[in-house]
Amino acid sequence: MLAIVAPGQGAQTPGFLAPWISEPTFAERLSWLSAVSGLDLTHYGTEADAETIRDTAIAQPLLVAAGLLAALELFPHPADAFPFIGVAAGHSVGEITAAAGVGVLSAEQAMVFVRERGRAMAAASAVTPTSMTAVIGGNPEEVLAAIEAHGLTAANNNGIGQIVAAGTKEQLAAFAQQPPARARLIELSVAGAFHTVHMQPAVAELSRLARAISTHDPRTRLLSNADGQVVHDGQQVLKRIVGQVASPVRWDLCMAAMADLGVTGLLEMPPAGTLTGIAKRNLKGVELFALNTPDQLQEAMDFVRKHGGSASSSPIAGNPTWRLVVSPGKGQFTRTEDIEADTVLPSYSTVGMVKNLRDEIPVSAPHGGIVVEWLVENGDPVSPGQPLLRLHPIIESSDATEVTR
């Protein structure tokens, strides 16, 4: 099974897009996304220095554009990608790249949204001098205790060997003077304490803007940074991306979901290296591919064919007129009583529960609908993104409730 992932802020380096500009289609599309975002992305991706592209308002649109356009070079016809991709995910701002890549947002919507996200987070960062520090090694429990003792937030949990602390620069300086035992600290190239309470003003602004954004359901399994669960409702994906700005990134749980699914190959979109490096420590036995230059495209496509294919692709890769309710995680499924064929479910009805060793996760039908058929039996083991229930949608009108069949 193939996983495709998109990196977050801090992965950018000066000139990382220079090799891609030689590809005419990439250069033309980058010019278009520059117009959409109001930023000269060609300049920032090829000529700007490290300090310039460290600016949140520049780095975030640059990263999303890079990932989306490299994906179009790999899959010139996007629909061709879905039979191969078993699961997609993005780290922090990479969630926007992943969401657009699987069809939740258009490229243009993604670029406008990430532009406003970058601006809002930069404004929030300017209120108080804040930053982030990666903690490499150490005992995880001791690391988390030390972070909490200094009033910091564990903003990113990236699995074995890496937790990112975030807070004010004074708190981080004190933390650096008393680091956890056997741990190494690395200051990150970011402009604020992302995924902490310091970003609440940005969440408020993005929540306001998101109310006007139309979405589609993902075309394949999409994992959420909040908890590693599969989210199959476009509006829920957007809501989670907004809230994620001030909430910790649980990349460790995303990788746990990939392991639950049986991922055999993980391909990271450019600027690649960060997530493949983390996966090397956490997903033992999974083959990794860091896509960074266009001369790797043929090799990358061979990697996609090796690990993708209809046998392992997502069962929700189609786009039917009816809706599926899918499992958010791995575990044993228990159905809610008295939900049979032709039952009319209101929006956000709870249809069952997925229970595993980590959690007990309620499963809801966000849009409601009329039950067509159950696709699992009570007590069945289920995997992340597995279809559980098929519904005919209901369209509410002022006169009556219409059923779309």
DAJO-V42340 format. One record per pair of residues at least 6 apart in sequence whose ideal C-beta (glycine too) atoms are under 7 Angstrom apart, sorted by sequence separation. I is the first residue (numbers start at 0). GAP is how many residues later the second one is. D is the distance in whole Angstrom. If there is no record, write none. Layout:
I	GAP	D
I	GAP	D
This chain:
19	6	5
20	6	5
33	6	6
51	6	7
52	6	6
74	6	4
89	6	7
98	6	5
99	6	7
156	6	6
157	6	7
178	6	5
191	6	7
230	6	5
326	6	7
375	6	6
381	6	7
33	7	4
89	7	5
99	7	6
146	7	5
155	7	7
164	7	7
222	7	6
223	7	5
267	7	5
278	7	6
352	7	6
353	7	5
393	7	6
394	7	5
32	8	6
33	8	6
43	8	7
89	8	4
104	8	7
134	8	5
155	8	4
221	8	7
267	8	5
279	8	6
315	8	6
352	8	7
43	9	6
52	9	6
88	9	6
153	9	5
154	9	5
175	9	6
220	9	5
221	9	6
230	9	6
278	9	6
290	9	5
352	9	6
353	9	6
393	9	6
394	9	6
87	10	5
99	10	4
143	10	6
154	10	7
164	10	6
265	10	7
315	10	6
352	10	7
29	11	6
30	11	7
153	11	6
154	11	4
288	11	6
351	11	5
391	11	6
392	11	5
29	12	6
275	12	4
338	12	6
349	12	5
350	12	5
374	12	5
375	12	5
391	12	6
87	13	6
151	13	4
152	13	5
265	13	5
349	13	7
350	13	7
374	13	6
391	13	5
43	14	5
87	14	5
95	14	5
151	14	6
152	14	6
217	14	6
225	14	6
275	14	5
288	14	5
335	14	6
349	14	5
350	14	6
374	14	6
151	15	4
216	15	6
221	15	6
335	15	5
348	15	6
373	15	6
374	15	6
150	16	6
216	16	6
223	16	5
334	16	7
335	16	5
347	16	5
348	16	5
44	17	6
95	17	6
216	17	5
265	17	7
272	17	5
334	17	5
372	17	5
43	18	5
95	18	5
146	18	5
215	18	5
225	18	6
271	18	4
333	18	6
347	18	6
370	18	7
371	18	4
38	19	7
143	19	7
151	19	5
214	19	3
217	19	7
224	19	5
271	19	5
332	19	6
333	19	5
346	19	6
348	19	6
371	19	6
40	20	7
142	20	5
150	20	5
214	20	5
265	20	6
271	20	5
286	20	7
344	20	5
346	20	6
370	20	6
371	20	6
20	21	7
40	21	6
44	21	7
92	21	6
149	21	5
225	21	6
264	21	7
269	21	6
270	21	7
332	21	6
333	21	7
346	21	4
369	21	6
38	22	6
214	22	7
227	22	6
263	22	6
264	22	5
265	22	5
266	22	5
267	22	5
268	22	6
269	22	5
345	22	5
368	22	3
369	22	5
131	23	6
139	23	7
151	23	6
214	23	5
226	23	6
262	23	6
263	23	6
267	23	7
330	23	4
331	23	5
344	23	5
368	23	6
36	24	5
40	24	5
136	24	6
149	24	6
163	24	7
224	24	5
225	24	7
254	24	7
258	24	6
264	24	7
266	24	6
330	24	5
344	24	6
368	24	5
369	24	7
20	25	6
135	25	6
149	25	5
212	25	6
224	25	6
227	25	3
257	25	6
328	25	6
330	25	3
362	25	7
368	25	5
135	26	6
166	26	5
224	26	7
226	26	6
227	26	5
324	26	6
327	26	6
329	26	6
343	26	5
344	26	7
364	26	6
366	26	6
367	26	6
66	27	7
165	27	4
250	27	7
254	27	5
326	27	6
328	27	6
16	28	3
17	28	5
133	28	6
134	28	5
165	28	7
209	28	5
227	28	6
254	28	6
341	28	6
342	28	4
353	28	6
15	29	7
16	29	5
63	29	7
67	29	6
165	29	7
166	29	7
224	29	7
227	29	4
341	29	6
62	30	6
66	30	4
70	30	5
133	30	5
134	30	6
165	30	5
328	30	7
340	30	5
14	31	6
132	31	7
222	31	5
339	31	7
340	31	7
32	32	5
63	32	5
67	32	6
131	32	5
132	32	5
209	32	5
328	32	5
338	32	6
340	32	6
59	33	5
63	33	5
67	33	7
131	33	7
266	33	6
327	33	5
369	33	6
13	34	7
131	34	4
145	34	4
222	34	5
13	35	6
29	35	6
206	35	5
327	35	6
13	36	5
129	36	7
205	36	5
266	36	6
326	36	7
351	36	7
129	37	6
142	37	5
266	37	7
129	38	5
130	38	6
141	38	5
154	38	7
264	38	6
324	38	6
350	38	6
13	39	7
29	39	6
67	39	5
128	39	7
129	39	7
132	39	5
141	39	6
154	39	6
155	39	7
202	39	6
205	39	6
28	40	5
127	40	6
128	40	5
142	40	6
154	40	4
202	40	6
324	40	5
11	41	5
130	41	6
154	41	6
264	41	7
67	42	7
132	42	7
137	42	4
202	42	5
264	42	3
25	43	5
28	43	7
137	43	6
152	43	4
201	43	5
202	43	5
263	43	5
332	43	6
334	43	5
137	44	5
322	44	6
333	44	6
134	45	7
136	45	6
137	45	3
333	45	7
63	46	6
64	46	7
136	46	5
198	46	5
199	46	5
322	46	6
344	46	7
8	47	7
11	47	5
25	47	6
63	47	7
135	47	6
136	47	6
198	47	4
331	47	6
332	47	5
24	48	7
134	48	5
135	48	4
16	49	6
194	49	7
196	49	6
331	49	6
332	49	5
8	50	5
11	50	6
19	50	7
22	50	6
60	50	6
63	50	5
134	50	6
135	50	6
195	50	7
321	50	6
8	51	6
11	51	6
194	51	7
330	51	7
10	52	7
132	52	5
133	52	4
194	52	6
329	52	7
60	53	5
132	53	7
194	53	5
329	53	5
8	54	7
59	54	5
60	54	5
132	54	5
133	54	6
194	54	6
329	54	6
132	55	7
326	55	4
328	55	5
332	55	6
6	56	7
130	56	7
131	56	5
326	56	7
327	56	7
59	57	6
60	57	6
326	57	6
59	58	4
131	58	5
326	58	7
130	59	6
325	59	5
326	59	5
325	60	6
5	61	4
56	61	4
130	61	7
131	61	6
325	61	5
326	61	6
55	62	5
56	62	5
129	62	5
130	62	6
131	62	7
325	62	6
129	63	4
323	63	5
324	63	5
324	64	4
55	65	5
56	65	5
55	66	4
124	66	5
323	66	6
324	66	7
54	67	7
124	67	3
123	68	7
129	68	5
321	68	6
322	68	5
55	69	6
121	69	7
315	69	6
321	69	6
127	70	6
259	70	4
321	70	5
322	70	6
120	71	6
313	71	6
314	71	7
315	71	6
321	71	7
35	72	5
256	72	7
314	72	6
120	73	6
32	74	7
36	74	5
123	74	6
35	75	5
123	75	5
35	76	6
37	77	7
123	77	5
32	78	5
36	78	5
120	78	6
122	78	7
123	78	5
3	81	6
120	81	5
1	82	6
119	82	4
1	83	6
2	83	6
7	83	4
8	83	6
320	83	7
1	84	5
2	84	5
3	84	5
4	84	5
5	84	4
6	84	6
7	84	3
8	84	5
231	84	6
0	85	4
4	85	7
7	85	5
119	85	4
7	86	5
119	86	6
6	87	5
5	88	4
116	89	6
115	90	7
5	91	4
156	91	7
5	92	5
155	92	7
158	92	7
231	92	7
115	93	6
154	93	5
155	93	5
156	93	5
157	93	5
158	93	4
220	93	5
153	94	6
154	94	7
156	94	7
157	94	6
219	94	4
231	94	5
152	95	7
155	95	6
156	95	5
220	95	7
158	96	6
219	96	7
229	96	6
219	97	5
229	97	7
218	98	6
229	98	5
228	99	4
229	99	7
112	100	7
218	100	6
228	100	5
91	102	7
108	104	6
104	110	6
103	111	5
103	112	6
102	113	5
103	114	6
102	115	6
101	116	4
102	116	4
161	116	6
101	117	5
101	118	5
158	119	6
101	120	5
157	120	5
160	120	5
159	121	5
158	122	7
159	122	5
260	122	6
98	123	7
158	123	4
259	123	6
260	123	6
97	124	6
120	124	6
259	124	6
256	127	5
116	128	7
94	130	6
103	130	5
235	130	6
87	132	6
228	132	7
86	133	7
87	133	7
88	133	7
91	133	7
103	133	5
232	133	4
86	134	4
87	134	5
88	134	4
53	135	5
55	135	5
84	135	5
85	135	7
54	136	6
55	136	7
86	136	6
53	137	6
81	137	5
81	138	6
98	138	5
49	139	7
98	142	6
95	145	6
94	146	5
94	149	6
229	154	4
229	155	4
91	157	5
90	158	6
90	160	6
220	163	6
220	164	4
88	165	5
86	171	6
96	172	7
86	174	6
85	175	6
86	176	7
85	177	7
9	178	5
9	179	5
9	180	6
8	181	6
90	184	6
70	198	6
69	199	5
69	200	5
66	202	4
66	203	7
65	204	5
65	205	6
83	220	5
69	221	6
72	221	6
85	222	7
73	223	6
84	223	6
72	224	6
83	224	3
83	225	6
73	226	6
85	226	5
73	227	6
82	227	5
85	227	6
86	227	7
84	228	6
85	228	6
83	229	6
84	229	7
82	230	5
81	231	7
82	234	6
81	235	4
15	254	7
2	255	5
15	255	5
12	258	6
11	259	6
0	260	6
2	260	5
10	260	5
0	261	5
4	261	6
6	261	6
0	262	5
0	263	6
1	263	5
2	263	5
3	263	5
4	263	5
5	263	5
10	263	5
6	264	6
1	265	7
3	265	7
6	265	7
6	267	5
6	268	5
4	270	5
22	271	5
18	274	4
19	274	6
18	275	6
1	302	6
1	305	4
0	306	7
1	306	4
0	311	4
